[in-house]
Amino acid sequence: MALKCGIVGLPNVGKSTLFNCLSNAKAQSANFPFCTIEPNLGTITVPDERLNKLSELVKPQNLVPTTVEIVDIAGLVKGASKGEGLGNKFLANIRETDAILHVLRCFDDGNVVHVDGSVDPIRDKEVIDTELQLKDLETLETRREKIARAAKTGDKEAQKTLAFYNKLKEVLESGKSARTVELEEHEVPMMKDMQLLTAKPIMYVCNVDEGSVVNGNAYVDQVREVAKEEGAEVLVIGASIEAEIAELEDQEERVMFLSDLGLDQPGVAKLIKSAYKLLNLQTYFTAGEKEVRAWTVKVGATAPEAAGVIHTDFQKGFIRAEVMKYDDFVSMGSEQAVKEAGKLSVEGKEYIVQDGDIMHFRFNV
């Protein structure tokens, strides 16, 4: 399931430094705009303590975590919607992602040039919001012209769609993003069909200095206030500190370094987990002597859909799923013990997978 989060932000806010920490792919990182020309793609392991615990109990030959794809997209400037800078390419790259991680500079440092001459995360956020909103308005206008003609002929469906487009237009023209629109049930598929840039789920990543990684700062408070209106999550991270942590190969050194900063885990671990949730994903496990593996499914997936992630034949010939809850497995210590306690359930095609389920599939092809 190749779902992607795109890292966006103005030039020089720390996107590439952050991306370098997230993946082994090394984006060129330099103190000038446009050092990332092509979007860099990294397939990143999602940290999951449950996988390690299952491995301790089962002692498999292989351990396979789940992953998420992160794309580092070239820095954007004012006028991108009209093709300024790397505008059109930038916007096309965002369109291909499923969610957005918007990095905002929330630190003062005279040695790092800001593209607009001063640090102001809200202004920076608005620059990108505006460019994406303008592009969405362009998309909307093209669609609206066609549907308006059909609506004039008395086509009831076209009239419904036009009413929705007008509602969207009003929101975008007021400087708000499409994701802030409260949708009625019949409007959900219409919104999906539009593929608007500002309808994508978003998380704001505040890049701070060392002294602000635990409690944030005044810049972060401003971002939190604005994000609240969108119902968006805010994550605080120190990209330069994460770069230092990434260079430490010894695990004990890493733990000590984090402890000195007052952190219990690297910020990138939190970021990856948050990105996974932002994409509306969850994990189920398969556990056997050959392999303990984490699998990715959308929240709300059925048992046959989960089986299909392993192989399409599993979904086509699905008979049933044998399901154990992670907490039962860990507290009882083995599959056999779970069975003996009567805690293994047999589920059919309607079963909705829960995060952390341990599953075996029976199928016939």
C-alpha positions in Angstrom: 0.0 0.0 0.0 2.1 2.9 -1.3 0.5 5.9 0.4 2.6 9.0 0.5 3.0 12.0 2.8 4.6 15.1 1.1 6.9 17.4 3.1 6.2 21.0 2.1 7.3 24.4 3.2 9.0 27.6 2.1 12.7 27.3 1.2 15.1 27.1 4.1 12.7 26.0 6.8 14.4 22.6 7.4 12.5 20.3 5.1 15.5 18.5 3.7 17.3 18.3 7.0 14.2 16.6 8.4 13.8 14.3 5.4 17.5 13.2 5.8 16.7 12.2 9.4 13.6 10.3 8.2 15.2 8.3 5.6 18.5 7.0 4.3 18.0 8.9 1.1 20.1 12.0 1.4 18.5 15.1 0.0 21.0 17.9 -0.6 20.7 20.2 2.3 22.2 23.7 2.0 21.6 27.2 3.3 20.0 28.6 0.2 16.6 28.2 -1.6 15.9 25.5 -4.1 18.6 23.0 -3.1 15.9 20.3 -3.5 15.0 20.3 -7.1 13.6 16.8 -7.6 11.2 15.4 -5.0 13.2 12.9 -2.9 11.3 9.8 -2.0 12.0 7.8 1.1 10.3 4.5 2.2 10.4 4.8 6.0 9.9 2.1 8.7 7.1 2.9 11.1 8.3 2.4 14.7 6.0 -0.1 16.5 7.0 -1.4 20.0 4.3 -4.1 19.6 6.3 -5.8 16.7 9.4 -6.1 19.0 7.3 -7.6 21.8 5.8 -10.2 19.4 9.3 -11.0 18.2 10.5 -11.6 21.7 7.6 -14.1 22.3 7.5 -15.9 18.9 11.3 -15.7 18.1 10.7 -15.7 14.3 13.4 -16.1 11.6 12.4 -12.8 10.1 10.9 -9.5 11.4 9.2 -7.2 8.9 7.9 -3.8 10.0 5.3 -1.7 8.1 6.4 1.4 6.1 5.1 4.7 4.9 6.5 6.8 1.9 7.6 10.4 2.5 8.3 12.8 -0.4 10.5 15.8 0.1 9.0 18.4 -2.3 11.0 21.4 -3.6 10.6 24.7 -1.7 7.7 26.9 -2.9 7.6 30.7 -3.3 4.9 33.3 -3.7 3.3 33.1 -7.2 3.8 29.3 -7.5 0.1 28.9 -8.6 1.1 31.1 -11.6 4.3 29.0 -12.3 6.8 31.2 -10.3 9.9 29.4 -9.1 9.3 25.7 -9.4 5.5 26.3 -9.0 3.8 24.0 -11.4 6.1 21.1 -10.7 5.7 21.7 -6.9 1.9 21.6 -7.2 1.9 18.5 -9.4 4.1 16.7 -6.8 1.7 17.7 -4.0 -1.2 16.3 -6.0 0.4 12.9 -6.1 0.6 12.7 -2.2 -2.2 11.5 0.1 -1.4 13.9 3.0 0.8 16.9 3.7 3.4 17.6 6.4 3.8 21.3 6.4 7.2 22.3 8.0 7.2 25.8 9.5 10.3 27.6 10.8 9.8 28.4 14.5 13.3 29.4 15.5 15.5 32.5 15.3 19.0 32.1 13.8 20.8 34.9 12.0 23.0 32.4 10.2 20.1 30.8 8.4 18.7 33.1 5.7 14.8 33.3 5.6 13.4 33.8 2.1 11.2 36.7 3.4 13.9 38.2 5.6 12.2 37.5 9.0 10.8 34.6 11.0 6.9 34.5 11.0 5.4 31.0 10.8 1.9 32.2 10.3 2.9 34.4 7.3 4.8 31.4 5.9 1.8 29.1 6.4 -0.5 31.6 4.6 1.9 32.0 1.6 1.6 28.2 0.9 -2.1 28.1 1.8 -2.8 30.9 -0.6 -0.9 29.3 -3.5 -2.7 25.9 -3.0 -6.1 27.7 -2.6 -5.5 29.6 -5.9 -4.7 26.4 -7.7 -7.8 24.8 -6.2 -9.9 27.7 -7.4 -8.5 27.3 -10.9 -9.5 23.6 -10.8 -12.9 24.4 -9.4 -13.7 27.1 -12.0 -12.9 24.7 -14.9 -15.3 22.1 -13.4 -17.9 24.7 -12.5 -18.3 26.1 -16.0 -19.1 22.7 -17.4 -21.6 21.8 -14.6 -23.3 25.2 -14.8 -24.3 24.6 -18.4 -25.8 21.2 -17.4 -27.6 22.8 -14.4 -29.3 25.3 -16.7 -31.0 22.5 -18.6 -32.8 21.4 -15.4 -30.5 18.4 -14.6 -31.1 17.8 -10.9 -27.8 16.1 -10.3 -25.9 18.9 -12.0 -27.8 21.4 -9.8 -26.8 19.6 -6.7 -23.1 19.5 -7.9 -23.2 23.2 -8.8 -24.5 24.1 -5.3 -21.6 22.1 -3.8 -19.1 23.9 -6.1 -20.5 27.3 -5.1 -20.1 26.4 -1.5 -16.5 25.4 -2.1 -15.8 28.5 -4.1 -17.0 30.7 -1.3 -14.7 29.0 1.2 -11.7 29.1 -1.0 -12.3 32.8 -1.9 -12.5 33.7 1.8 -8.9 32.4 2.2 -9.8 29.1 3.8 -8.8 25.6 2.7 -11.2 23.0 1.3 -10.6 20.7 4.3 -12.4 23.2 6.6 -15.7 22.6 4.7 -18.3 20.7 6.7 -19.5 18.1 4.2 -23.0 16.5 4.0 -23.1 12.8 3.2 -23.8 13.3 -0.6 -20.9 15.8 -0.9 -18.2 13.4 0.4 -17.8 11.5 -3.0 -17.9 14.9 -4.8 -15.1 16.3 -2.7 -13.0 13.1 -3.3 -13.6 13.4 -7.0 -12.3 17.0 -7.0 -8.8 15.9 -5.8 -8.2 19.4 -4.4 -4.8 20.2 -2.9 -6.3 21.9 0.2 -8.6 19.0 0.9 -5.7 16.7 1.8 -5.2 16.0 5.5 -2.4 18.1 7.0 -0.1 18.2 9.9 2.0 21.3 10.8 5.5 20.5 11.9 7.1 23.3 13.9 10.9 23.2 13.5 12.3 24.7 16.7 15.7 25.2 18.4 17.1 23.0 21.1 15.6 24.9 24.0 12.1 24.6 22.6 11.8 20.9 21.7 10.0 19.9 24.9 7.6 22.8 25.6 7.6 24.7 22.3 7.8 28.6 22.1 5.8 31.6 21.2 6.0 30.8 17.5 4.6 27.3 18.2 1.7 28.8 20.3 0.7 30.9 17.3 0.7 27.9 15.0 -1.4 25.8 17.5 -4.0 28.6 17.6 -4.4 28.7 13.9 -4.3 24.9 13.4 -7.1 24.5 15.9 -9.5 26.2 13.4 -8.6 23.5 10.8 -8.7 20.6 13.3 -5.1 20.0 12.2 -2.4 18.3 14.4 0.8 20.2 15.4 4.1 18.5 16.0 7.1 20.1 17.5 10.5 18.9 16.3 14.1 20.1 16.2 15.4 19.1 12.8 19.0 20.0 13.6 18.9 18.0 16.9 17.3 15.1 15.0 20.2 15.2 12.6 22.6 14.8 15.5 20.6 11.9 17.0 20.6 10.2 13.6 24.4 10.3 13.5 24.7 8.4 16.8 25.0 4.7 16.0 25.2 3.5 19.6 21.7 3.0 21.1 22.8 3.9 24.6 24.3 7.2 23.4 21.0 8.0 21.7 19.0 7.3 24.9 21.3 9.5 27.0 21.2 12.3 24.4 17.4 12.2 24.4 17.3 12.0 28.2 19.5 15.1 28.5 17.0 17.0 26.3 14.1 15.8 28.3 12.7 13.6 25.5 11.5 9.9 25.7 11.9 9.2 21.9 13.3 10.9 18.8 11.0 13.5 17.2 11.2 11.6 13.9 9.6 8.5 15.5 6.7 10.6 16.7 6.5 12.2 13.2 6.4 8.9 11.4 3.7 7.5 13.7 1.7 10.7 13.3 2.0 10.6 9.5 0.8 7.0 9.5 -2.3 8.1 11.5 -2.8 11.2 9.3 -3.1 8.8 6.3 -5.9 7.0 8.2 -3.8 3.8 8.4 -3.6 1.1 11.1 -1.6 -2.1 11.6 -2.5 -5.8 11.9 0.1 -8.5 12.5 0.8 -12.1 11.3 2.9 -14.1 13.7 4.6 -17.4 13.0 8.0 -19.1 13.4 9.1 -18.1 9.9 8.0 -14.4 10.2 6.4 -11.8 12.4 5.2 -9.1 10.2 3.2 -5.8 10.4 0.7 -5.1 7.6 -0.9 -1.8 6.7 -4.6 -1.4 6.2 -7.0 1.6 6.1 -9.0 2.2 9.2 -12.4 0.5 8.6 -11.0 -2.3 6.4 -12.8 -5.7 6.4 -11.1 -9.0 7.0 -11.1 -9.9 3.2 -9.5 -6.5 2.4 -6.8 -7.1 5.0 -6.1 -10.6 3.5 -5.8 -8.9 0.1 -2.9 -6.8 1.3 -0.9 -10.1 1.7 -2.1 -11.5 -1.7 -5.0 -10.8 -4.0 -5.8 -14.6 -4.0 -6.3 -14.4 -0.2 -9.1 -11.9 -0.8 -10.7 -13.7 -3.7 -10.8 -17.0 -1.9 -11.4 -15.7 1.6 -13.2 -18.2 3.9 -12.5 -16.9 7.4 -10.0 -15.1 9.6 -8.8 -16.4 12.9 -8.2 -13.3 15.1 -6.3 -12.8 18.4 -6.1 -9.5 20.3 -2.5 -8.2 20.8 -3.0 -7.7 24.6 -4.3 -11.3 25.0 -1.4 -12.7 23.0 1.2 -10.7 25.1 -0.4 -11.5 28.5 -0.8 -15.2 27.7 2.5 -15.6 25.9 1.6 -17.8 22.9 -1.0 -18.6 20.3 -1.7 -22.0 22.0 -2.4 -20.3 25.3 -4.8 -17.8 23.6 -6.7 -20.7 22.0 -6.9 -22.7 25.3 -8.3 -19.6 27.0 -11.0 -19.4 24.3 -9.8 -16.0 23.2 -9.2 -16.8 19.6 -12.3 -15.7 17.5 -13.3 -16.9 14.1 -14.5 -14.0 11.9 -16.2 -13.8 8.5 -16.3 -11.4 5.6 -18.0 -8.6 7.6 -15.4 -8.4 10.3 -13.8 -4.9 10.6 -10.1 -5.2 11.4 -8.9 -3.5 14.6 -5.5 -1.9 15.1 -3.2 -4.5 16.6 -5.2 -7.6 15.6 -3.1 -10.8 15.1 -4.6 -12.6 12.2 -4.5 -15.9 10.3 -6.5 -16.3 7.1 -8.1 -19.4 5.7 -8.8 -19.2 2.0 -9.5 -21.4 -1.0 -8.3 -20.6 -4.6 
